[in-house]
Amino acid sequence: MHDQIELLSPWPADQAVYGFDAALSGENAVDLDVRVLITPRTVVIDALNKLAAIGLRVDRIVARGSDDEIGKASNLVTVWSRRLVDAAGESLDGARRLIGISIAAVLGAVVALTACSLVSASSIRGENKELASRFEALRQHWQALPPAERAWAAKETLASGVIVLEVLSRALPDAAYLTELRLEGEMLRIVGLANDAPAVLAPLERSGHLANVRFFAPTTREPDAKLFRFHIEARVAPRIEIAEQRSELR
C-alpha cells in the first residue's frame, strides 16, 4: 500500500495521511471500486495542535470526496485515527526494546571478535596493499589507452542525454509535456504539465532506462484548473547497464 500511495500522492508517502474504502463494482463480485483520500500530514498536525490548544482531544479525522453528498455518513473516510497512532507508538516502544537487546548482543559479539580482528589485522594490511597495487595497475592501463578508446569507455559508463530524450519522448503520455529538464550525472530531474500527474510515473518506470522514479516536490494545479505541474526525479541507468539487462532478458 505504501508504494501505491507514493504513486497516487503528490507528496511523499511519509509526508501524507490517507484513508480508503472499497465497494463491489456493480454486480461483479470480483471487481472493487476503491476510493482513496489523501492530504498533507502537516495540515492534520496543524489542526490537531490548534484543537489541543483549546482543550479538545480528537479521536479521529474523517474526510469526504469533493463529489460526495454532504451529510451522508457512508461517504466519510477516516484519514487519521488516534487509536492507530497509539498502536504505532506501542509498536515503536517494543521495537526500541528489541533494538536495545540487539545492541547489547552486538556489543558482546564485537568484544569477542576484537581479539580475532587484532590477529588478522596484519593479513588485512597485506590485502590492502595488494588491492592498492592492482588499482594502480588499472589506472596506468587506463592512462595508456588511446584517447578514442578512453572516450568510448567513458561514454559506455555514463548516462546519455540523447538516450534520455528518446526515453522521455516515448514514455511520457501524449497529454504531458516538459517545461524543464536537468541531467546531472545519473540524476535526472524534469518539470512539466499533465492532466494526470501520478500517471506519468508508471511509464517512466517501465522504460527500463530509469530507476527510483519519484516526485521531489508537491504537484500543483495550474490557474486554468485543467493541468497539474509535476516535479519528478529519477536515476538514469548507464548504457552498459541497460545492455546487460537486455542480454539477461534474452
Residue, then its C-alpha position, 0 to 999 in steps of 0.5 A: m500500500h505504501d508504494q501505491i500511495e507514493l504513486l497516487s500522492p503528490w507528496p511523499a508517502d511519509q509526508a501524507v495521511y490517507g484513508f480508503d474504502a472499497a465497494l463491489s463494482g456493480e454486480n461483479a463480485v470480483d471487481l472493487d471500486v476503491r476510493v482513496l483520500i489523501t492530504p498533507r500530514t502537516v495540515v492534520i498536525d496543524a489542526l490537531n495542535k490548534l484543537a489541543a490548544i483549546g482543550l479538545r482531544v480528537d479521536r479521529i479525522v474523517a474526510r469526504g470526496s469533493d463529489d460526495e453528498i454532504g451529510k451522508a455518513s457512508n461517504l466519510v473516510t477516516v484519514w487519521s485515527r488516534r487509536l492507530v497512532d497509539a498502536a504505532g507508538e506501542s509498536l515503536d516502544g517494543a521495537r526500541r526494546l528489541i533494538g536495545i537487546s540487539i545492541a547489547a548482543v552486538l556489543g558482546a559479539v564485537v568484544a569477542l571478535t576484537a581479539c580475532s580482528l587484532v590477529s588478522a589485522s596484519s593479513i588485512r594490511g597485506e590485502n590492502k596493499e595488494l588491492a592498492s597495487r592492482f588499482e594502480a595497475l588499472r589506472q596506468h592501463w587506463q592512462a595508456l589507452p588511446p584517447a578514442e578508446r578512453a572516450w568510448a569507455a567513458k561514454e559506455t559508463l555514463a548516462s546519455g542525454v540523447i538516450v534520455l530524450e528518446v526515453l522521455s519522448r516515448a514514455l511520457p503520455d501524449a497529454a504531458y509535456l516538459t517545461e524543464l529538464r536537468l541531467e546531472g550525472e545519473m540524476l535526472r530531474i524534469v518539470g512539466l504539465a499533465n492532466d494526470a500527474p501520478a500517471v506519468l510515473a508508471p511509464l517512466e518506470r517501465s522504460g527500463h532506462l530509469a530507476n527510483v522514479r519519484f516526485f521531489a516536490p508537491t504537484t500543483r494545479e495550474p490557474d486554468a484548473k485543467l493541468f497539474r505541474f509535476h516535479i519528478e526525479a529519477r536515476v538514469a541507468p548507464r548504457i552498459e547497464i541497460a545492455e546487460q539487462r537486455s542480454e539477461l532478458r534474452 
